[in-house]
Amino acid sequence: MSKTKKTLNIIITSSFQNDFIEPLGNLKQADDKLKLDYLKSQELWIQYFNSQNIDVNQANVDQFLTWLEKNAKSSENGIKLSYHKILEKYKHRVHVDYEESERIWKGDQLNLFLKDLMVKGSKALNDENSKEEYQCIHLRDWHDQTDMLQKGELDNFGPHCIKGTYGAKFISPLDELIVKHPEFNIIINSNSLSSFADTELESVLNTIIKNSGSSKNEVKIGMFGVITNVKIFLLAFELMVIHNFTNVSVCSDFCAGFTNQGHFEGINSMANILVANVVDSVQFRKIFNI
């Protein structure tokens, strides 16, 4: 008797690494009252220098924050933490801002989902009667400072996700879960905005689909990660338009942009331009039976 064909679910995460979305709780201080996204913070930083005639070599973030409270009426806007505090710690610009960090980590839902996904994938793998099959692909920013082709990005955003460093590691608990379940978790390194260019993503997808006996029209692809209006949008475009996958769902709750505005611009573009199936985490769980 032939076995019942299983539904193939491929879950793709993008850049869930410490340099992008490590929780910002350790940056909170009792006297912090500032909260700005990067673009606004940059604008006011320039204004601060112009108005104070400050030598760039004597720049001081704490003095800037003091000036900001007095001159930018930040307290009226409920500002809690300047993005420059984030830059001061991480030395680059790829980390999502305070508001996006708070949103994606809210209620520990991301951690809970990742754990539930791995439990579901493991049970399905070990149950011959399961109607579902799960394969997880984790796209990892993986930069090399000695590669001149990557110099432009690293100069612009600062050294980030340098291969082998703490910042390039997947966030907890994803890192531990991948190690625990290597049988259905695949890591693919990427050093450009495209998740397909110069990566193994296309061949890995083709191999997974072939081994399962499915087709592009049958497989269900779920995706989430960072940055919503950059790499996530481009990944959805490549999957749907370039590689003709017809069943792609994006979990908006588990995507994050550099800023909240950027996040929603990306979500709207995927929903209205690509006509991707953009859903919240509750709907995403139902689609993939997690």
C-alpha positions as a LaTeX table, in Angstrom:
\begin{tabular}{lrrr}
\hline
Residue & $x$ (\AA) & $y$ (\AA) & $z$ (\AA) \\
\hline
Met1 & 0.00 & 0.00 & 0.00 \\
Ser2 & 1.44 & 3.39 & $-0.98$ \\
Lys3 & 1.84 & 6.05 & 1.66 \\
Thr4 & $-0.45$ & 9.08 & 1.67 \\
Lys5 & 1.25 & 12.08 & 0.12 \\
Lys6 & 2.06 & 14.72 & 2.74 \\
Thr7 & 1.50 & 18.46 & 2.42 \\
Leu8 & 4.90 & 20.13 & 2.14 \\
Asn9 & 5.33 & 23.26 & 4.26 \\
Ile10 & 8.50 & 25.28 & 3.74 \\
Ile11 & 9.10 & 27.98 & 6.35 \\
Ile12 & 11.72 & 30.61 & 5.46 \\
Thr13 & 13.16 & 33.02 & 8.02 \\
Ser14 & 15.32 & 35.96 & 7.03 \\
Ser15 & 18.16 & 37.48 & 9.06 \\
Phe16 & 16.87 & 36.57 & 12.52 \\
Gln17 & 20.28 & 37.48 & 13.91 \\
Asn18 & 21.53 & 39.41 & 16.91 \\
Asp19 & 22.77 & 42.38 & 14.88 \\
Phe20 & 19.25 & 42.88 & 13.49 \\
Ile21 & 16.77 & 42.12 & 16.25 \\
Glu22 & 18.52 & 41.27 & 19.50 \\
Pro23 & 16.16 & 42.55 & 22.25 \\
Leu24 & 16.91 & 46.11 & 23.34 \\
Gly25 & 15.90 & 45.63 & 26.96 \\
Asn26 & 19.46 & 46.00 & 28.15 \\
Leu27 & 19.59 & 49.51 & 26.65 \\
Lys28 & 16.75 & 50.79 & 28.82 \\
Gln29 & 17.90 & 53.14 & 31.57 \\
Ala30 & 15.89 & 54.90 & 34.23 \\
Asp31 & 16.84 & 58.37 & 32.93 \\
Asp32 & 16.18 & 57.59 & 29.25 \\
Lys33 & 13.20 & 59.55 & 27.97 \\
Leu34 & 14.05 & 59.53 & 24.30 \\
Lys35 & 12.74 & 57.37 & 21.50 \\
Leu36 & 13.36 & 58.12 & 17.82 \\
Asp37 & 13.54 & 56.08 & 14.68 \\
Tyr38 & 16.84 & 56.22 & 12.83 \\
Leu39 & 15.88 & 58.76 & 10.14 \\
Lys40 & 14.46 & 61.27 & 12.63 \\
Ser41 & 17.38 & 60.77 & 14.97 \\
Gln42 & 19.82 & 61.35 & 12.11 \\
Glu43 & 17.99 & 64.53 & 11.08 \\
Leu44 & 18.14 & 65.96 & 14.60 \\
Trp45 & 21.76 & 64.84 & 15.03 \\
Ile46 & 22.71 & 66.99 & 12.02 \\
Gln47 & 20.61 & 69.86 & 13.35 \\
Tyr48 & 22.40 & 69.54 & 16.69 \\
Phe49 & 25.82 & 69.90 & 15.06 \\
Asn50 & 24.74 & 72.84 & 12.92 \\
Ser51 & 23.16 & 74.75 & 15.78 \\
Gln52 & 25.93 & 74.14 & 18.30 \\
Asn53 & 28.97 & 74.39 & 15.99 \\
Ile54 & 30.39 & 71.24 & 17.57 \\
Asp55 & 33.67 & 69.68 & 16.48 \\
Val56 & 32.85 & 66.25 & 15.08 \\
Asn57 & 35.77 & 64.80 & 17.03 \\
Gln58 & 34.18 & 65.98 & 20.27 \\
Ala59 & 30.72 & 64.57 & 19.60 \\
Asn60 & 29.01 & 63.26 & 22.71 \\
Val61 & 25.78 & 61.29 & 22.58 \\
Asp62 & 24.76 & 62.20 & 26.13 \\
Gln63 & 25.12 & 65.91 & 25.36 \\
Phe64 & 23.06 & 65.41 & 22.20 \\
Leu65 & 20.29 & 63.74 & 24.20 \\
Thr66 & 20.27 & 66.59 & 26.69 \\
Trp67 & 20.03 & 69.10 & 23.83 \\
Leu68 & 17.29 & 67.02 & 22.24 \\
Glu69 & 15.12 & 67.09 & 25.34 \\
Lys70 & 15.43 & 70.88 & 25.56 \\
Asn71 & 15.09 & 71.76 & 21.88 \\
Ala72 & 13.10 & 69.06 & 20.10 \\
Lys73 & 10.16 & 68.90 & 22.52 \\
Ser74 & 10.77 & 65.16 & 22.65 \\
Ser75 & 8.98 & 64.71 & 25.97 \\
Glu76 & 5.71 & 65.76 & 24.33 \\
Asn77 & 6.07 & 62.90 & 21.86 \\
Gly78 & 6.61 & 60.24 & 24.50 \\
Ile79 & 10.12 & 59.59 & 23.24 \\
Lys80 & 11.92 & 56.93 & 25.28 \\
Leu81 & 15.17 & 56.03 & 23.59 \\
Ser82 & 17.26 & 57.64 & 20.89 \\
Tyr83 & 18.41 & 55.45 & 18.03 \\
His84 & 21.88 & 56.82 & 18.73 \\
Lys85 & 21.86 & 54.75 & 21.90 \\
Ile86 & 21.46 & 51.72 & 19.67 \\
Leu87 & 24.27 & 52.90 & 17.37 \\
Glu88 & 26.45 & 53.52 & 20.40 \\
Lys89 & 26.08 & 49.87 & 21.39 \\
Tyr90 & 26.01 & 48.08 & 18.05 \\
Lys91 & 28.21 & 50.41 & 15.95 \\
His92 & 26.06 & 49.92 & 12.84 \\
Arg93 & 22.66 & 50.85 & 11.43 \\
Val94 & 21.04 & 47.50 & 10.69 \\
His95 & 19.36 & 46.96 & 14.07 \\
Val96 & 15.62 & 47.70 & 14.05 \\
Asp97 & 14.58 & 50.71 & 16.09 \\
Tyr98 & 13.07 & 50.74 & 19.56 \\
Glu99 & 9.43 & 50.66 & 18.45 \\
Glu100 & 9.92 & 47.76 & 16.05 \\
Ser101 & 11.94 & 45.83 & 18.62 \\
Glu102 & 9.18 & 46.26 & 21.17 \\
Arg103 & 6.55 & 45.12 & 18.67 \\
Ile104 & 8.24 & 41.98 & 17.39 \\
Trp105 & 9.25 & 40.77 & 20.88 \\
Lys106 & 5.93 & 41.67 & 22.53 \\
Gly107 & 4.48 & 38.94 & 24.74 \\
Asp108 & 7.28 & 36.52 & 23.81 \\
Gln109 & 5.12 & 35.41 & 20.86 \\
Leu110 & 8.07 & 35.08 & 18.49 \\
Asn111 & 9.94 & 32.74 & 20.83 \\
Leu112 & 6.81 & 30.69 & 21.46 \\
Phe113 & 6.09 & 30.36 & 17.75 \\
Leu114 & 9.64 & 29.24 & 16.91 \\
Lys115 & 9.48 & 26.58 & 19.63 \\
Asp116 & 6.04 & 25.39 & 18.49 \\
Leu117 & 7.25 & 25.23 & 14.88 \\
Met118 & 10.17 & 23.00 & 15.85 \\
Val119 & 7.95 & 20.72 & 17.95 \\
Lys120 & 5.51 & 20.41 & 15.06 \\
Gly121 & 8.28 & 19.73 & 12.56 \\
Ser122 & 9.86 & 17.07 & 14.74 \\
Lys123 & 6.56 & 15.27 & 15.39 \\
Ala124 & 5.65 & 15.30 & 11.70 \\
Leu125 & 9.06 & 13.90 & 10.78 \\
Asn126 & 8.73 & 11.00 & 13.19 \\
Asp127 & 5.07 & 10.19 & 12.52 \\
Glu128 & 4.46 & 8.05 & 9.44 \\
Asn129 & 0.76 & 8.95 & 9.59 \\
Ser130 & 1.34 & 12.70 & 9.64 \\
Lys131 & $-0.34$ & 14.60 & 6.82 \\
Glu132 & 2.21 & 17.39 & 7.04 \\
Glu133 & 5.92 & 17.72 & 6.27 \\
Tyr134 & 8.00 & 20.69 & 7.44 \\
Gln135 & 11.28 & 22.03 & 6.12 \\
Cys136 & 12.76 & 25.21 & 7.57 \\
Ile137 & 15.23 & 27.41 & 5.70 \\
His138 & 17.05 & 30.14 & 7.59 \\
Leu139 & 18.64 & 32.90 & 5.52 \\
Arg140 & 21.69 & 34.28 & 7.31 \\
Asp141 & 23.51 & 37.55 & 6.62 \\
Trp142 & 27.12 & 36.40 & 6.49 \\
His143 & 29.60 & 39.13 & 5.66 \\
Asp144 & 33.32 & 39.06 & 4.99 \\
Gln145 & 35.23 & 42.31 & 5.56 \\
Thr146 & 38.02 & 41.15 & 3.25 \\
Asp147 & 35.64 & 40.84 & 0.27 \\
Met148 & 35.80 & 44.09 & $-1.70$ \\
Leu149 & 32.43 & 43.32 & $-3.29$ \\
Gln150 & 30.81 & 43.72 & 0.14 \\
Lys151 & 32.68 & 46.92 & 1.03 \\
Gly152 & 29.91 & 49.27 & $-0.10$ \\
Glu153 & 27.27 & 47.77 & 2.18 \\
Leu154 & 29.62 & 47.48 & 5.15 \\
Asp155 & 30.80 & 51.07 & 4.73 \\
Asn156 & 27.23 & 52.34 & 4.55 \\
Phe157 & 25.70 & 50.36 & 7.42 \\
Gly158 & 28.81 & 49.63 & 9.46 \\
Pro159 & 30.34 & 46.17 & 9.96 \\
His160 & 27.45 & 43.83 & 10.75 \\
Cys161 & 26.78 & 40.09 & 10.73 \\
Ile162 & 30.48 & 39.40 & 10.21 \\
Lys163 & 30.81 & 35.66 & 9.79 \\
Gly164 & 31.65 & 33.85 & 13.00 \\
Thr165 & 30.80 & 36.79 & 15.31 \\
Tyr166 & 28.15 & 37.06 & 18.02 \\
Gly167 & 26.16 & 39.56 & 15.94 \\
Ala168 & 25.89 & 37.07 & 13.09 \\
Lys169 & 24.47 & 34.35 & 15.33 \\
Phe170 & 20.78 & 33.57 & 15.13 \\
Ile171 & 18.70 & 34.96 & 17.96 \\
Ser172 & 17.85 & 32.79 & 20.92 \\
Pro173 & 16.02 & 30.40 & 20.90 \\
Leu174 & 16.33 & 29.95 & 17.12 \\
Asp175 & 20.05 & 29.23 & 17.30 \\
Glu176 & 19.54 & 26.47 & 19.89 \\
Leu177 & 16.54 & 25.02 & 18.04 \\
Ile178 & 18.45 & 24.74 & 14.77 \\
Val179 & 21.22 & 22.86 & 16.53 \\
Lys180 & 18.68 & 20.58 & 18.22 \\
His181 & 16.79 & 19.78 & 14.99 \\
Pro182 & 19.32 & 19.72 & 12.13 \\
Glu183 & 17.24 & 17.15 & 10.24 \\
Phe184 & 14.74 & 19.72 & 8.95 \\
Asn185 & 16.58 & 23.04 & 9.41 \\
Ile186 & 18.83 & 24.37 & 6.67 \\
Ile187 & 21.05 & 27.48 & 6.90 \\
Ile188 & 21.76 & 29.48 & 3.75 \\
Asn189 & 24.30 & 32.29 & 3.82 \\
Ser190 & 23.67 & 35.51 & 1.91 \\
Asn191 & 25.74 & 38.67 & 1.54 \\
Ser192 & 23.49 & 40.78 & $-0.68$ \\
Leu193 & 19.91 & 42.07 & $-0.78$ \\
Ser194 & 18.90 & 39.13 & $-2.99$ \\
Ser195 & 18.25 & 35.85 & $-1.21$ \\
Phe196 & 18.80 & 33.94 & $-4.47$ \\
Ala197 & 21.82 & 35.65 & $-6.07$ \\
Asp198 & 25.03 & 33.76 & $-5.29$ \\
Thr199 & 23.25 & 31.56 & $-2.73$ \\
Glu200 & 22.04 & 27.97 & $-2.62$ \\
Leu201 & 18.39 & 28.90 & $-2.04$ \\
Glu202 & 17.11 & 27.92 & $-5.48$ \\
Ser203 & 18.84 & 24.52 & $-5.51$ \\
Val204 & 17.76 & 23.80 & $-1.92$ \\
Leu205 & 14.12 & 24.59 & $-2.71$ \\
Asn206 & 14.21 & 22.44 & $-5.83$ \\
Thr207 & 15.76 & 19.53 & $-3.92$ \\
Ile208 & 13.23 & 19.72 & $-1.07$ \\
Ile209 & 10.30 & 19.82 & $-3.48$ \\
Lys210 & 11.66 & 16.97 & $-5.62$ \\
Asn211 & 12.35 & 14.74 & $-2.60$ \\
Ser212 & 8.83 & 15.27 & $-1.27$ \\
Gly213 & 7.19 & 14.41 & $-4.59$ \\
Ser214 & 5.45 & 17.80 & $-4.65$ \\
Ser215 & 5.36 & 20.60 & $-7.18$ \\
Lys216 & 5.64 & 24.37 & $-6.94$ \\
Asn217 & 1.86 & 24.64 & $-7.13$ \\
Glu218 & 1.38 & 22.25 & $-4.22$ \\
Val219 & 4.00 & 23.45 & $-1.76$ \\
Lys220 & 3.06 & 26.02 & 0.88 \\
Ile221 & 5.73 & 28.61 & 1.67 \\
Gly222 & 5.62 & 30.72 & 4.81 \\
Met223 & 8.08 & 33.53 & 5.40 \\
Phe224 & 8.98 & 36.19 & 7.95 \\
Gly225 & 12.01 & 38.09 & 9.25 \\
Val226 & 13.83 & 41.36 & 8.58 \\
Ile227 & 13.91 & 43.87 & 7.00 \\
Thr228 & 10.23 & 44.04 & 5.95 \\
Asn229 & 10.45 & 46.61 & 3.16 \\
Val230 & 13.88 & 45.48 & 1.96 \\
Lys231 & 14.94 & 41.85 & 2.09 \\
Ile232 & 11.51 & 40.41 & 2.98 \\
Phe233 & 9.82 & 42.31 & 0.16 \\
Leu234 & 12.54 & 41.26 & $-2.30$ \\
Leu235 & 12.33 & 37.64 & $-1.13$ \\
Ala236 & 8.57 & 37.61 & $-1.72$ \\
Phe237 & 9.12 & 39.18 & $-5.15$ \\
Glu238 & 11.74 & 36.62 & $-6.12$ \\
Leu239 & 9.66 & 33.68 & $-4.90$ \\
Met240 & 6.43 & 34.78 & $-6.55$ \\
Val241 & 7.50 & 36.64 & $-9.69$ \\
Ile242 & 10.89 & 35.22 & $-10.63$ \\
His243 & 10.45 & 31.63 & $-9.43$ \\
Asn244 & 6.66 & 31.31 & $-9.84$ \\
Phe245 & 5.67 & 30.00 & $-6.43$ \\
Thr246 & 1.91 & 30.46 & $-6.18$ \\
Asn247 & 1.23 & 29.82 & $-2.49$ \\
Val248 & 3.32 & 32.25 & $-0.42$ \\
Ser249 & 2.18 & 33.55 & 2.99 \\
Val250 & 3.92 & 36.33 & 4.90 \\
Cys251 & 3.52 & 36.59 & 8.68 \\
Ser252 & 3.38 & 40.34 & 9.36 \\
Asp253 & 3.65 & 39.97 & 13.15 \\
Phe254 & 7.06 & 38.34 & 12.85 \\
Cys255 & 8.50 & 40.79 & 10.32 \\
Ala256 & 10.26 & 43.99 & 11.33 \\
Gly257 & 11.50 & 47.08 & 9.51 \\
Phe258 & 14.19 & 49.53 & 10.48 \\
Thr259 & 11.24 & 51.69 & 11.49 \\
Asn260 & 7.55 & 51.09 & 12.03 \\
Gln261 & 6.78 & 53.18 & 8.94 \\
Gly262 & 9.16 & 51.11 & 6.84 \\
His263 & 7.59 & 47.90 & 8.15 \\
Phe264 & 4.08 & 48.90 & 7.11 \\
Glu265 & 5.30 & 50.18 & 3.74 \\
Gly266 & 6.77 & 46.73 & 3.11 \\
Ile267 & 3.63 & 44.95 & 4.27 \\
Asn268 & 1.42 & 47.13 & 2.06 \\
Ser269 & 3.70 & 46.60 & $-0.95$ \\
Met270 & 3.63 & 42.82 & $-0.57$ \\
Ala271 & $-0.14$ & 42.78 & $-0.11$ \\
Asn272 & $-1.09$ & 45.30 & $-2.80$ \\
Ile273 & 1.68 & 45.03 & $-5.40$ \\
Leu274 & 2.75 & 41.39 & $-5.19$ \\
Val275 & $-0.68$ & 40.28 & $-3.91$ \\
Ala276 & 1.03 & 38.00 & $-1.41$ \\
Asn277 & $-1.06$ & 36.42 & 1.32 \\
Val278 & $-0.11$ & 38.68 & 4.23 \\
Val279 & $-1.51$ & 37.42 & 7.54 \\
Asp280 & $-1.08$ & 37.83 & 11.28 \\
Ser281 & 0.48 & 35.15 & 13.50 \\
Val282 & $-2.87$ & 33.54 & 14.40 \\
Gln283 & $-3.80$ & 33.09 & 10.73 \\
Phe284 & $-0.26$ & 31.95 & 9.92 \\
Arg285 & $-0.50$ & 29.19 & 12.53 \\
Lys286 & $-3.79$ & 28.01 & 11.02 \\
Ile287 & $-2.44$ & 27.98 & 7.47 \\
Phe288 & 0.55 & 25.85 & 8.45 \\
Asn289 & $-1.22$ & 23.85 & 11.15 \\
Ile290 & 1.23 & 24.89 & 13.88 \\
\hline
\end{tabular}
